[in-house]
Every structure is written in structure tokens, then in C-alpha cells.
């Protein structure tokens, strides 16, 4: 496991500390969760871009129309 040292403004550190305390986890665990979420978002975007590069614009727009219809109902 690697160790990472970051510099944060004091006010941001205090807010992260409060957030971690509210979630009943350590700041280390909080940052680990944030990094996991960021990596998952990055991976999803990468997959989406790869699929979009090989996909059909028409099929993509149809899929978006289905999503719009589902969430607006």
C-alpha cells in the first residue's frame, strides 16, 4: 500500500475532518472513498468514449430518448 501526502488549506482539512466524523470513518477512509468514486467515473467516461467512437449516432440518440422518456414520466 502506498502513502500519499497532500497539502490542503486548513479550512478544507477541518471540513473534511467534520465530514469523516459525521460518516463515522477516518479522513484516510474518506479520501479512499473519494478516490474510488473518481476512478469509477473516469473508467465509465473512458468506456463511454470508446463505445461512442465505434457506435452509431442514431442509436445513441434513441437511447437518450428512452432515458428522457423514462425519467420524465
DALINQUI-V461882 format. One record per residue. RES is the residue in one letter. NEAR is the number of other ideal C-beta (glycine too) atoms within 12 Angstrom. Layout:
res = <RES;RES>
near = <NEAR;NEAR>
//
This chain:
res = <X;X;X;X;X;X;X;X;X;X;X;X;X;X;X;X;X;X;X;X;X;X;X;X;X;X;X;X;X;X;X;X;X;X;X;X;X;X;X;X;X;X;X;X;X;X;X;X;X;X;X;X;X;X;X;X;X;X;X;X;X;X;X;X;X;X;X;X;X;X;X;X;X>
near = <5;6;7;10;8;14;8;14;10;10;10;15;17;14;16;25;20;14;20;21;15;12;16;9;17;15;23;18;17;23;25;18;19;20;17;14;14;14;14;14;14;14;14;14;14;14;15;16;13;12;15;17;12;12;16;12;12;10;14;17;14;14;18;15;14;14;13;12;11;10;9;8;7>
//
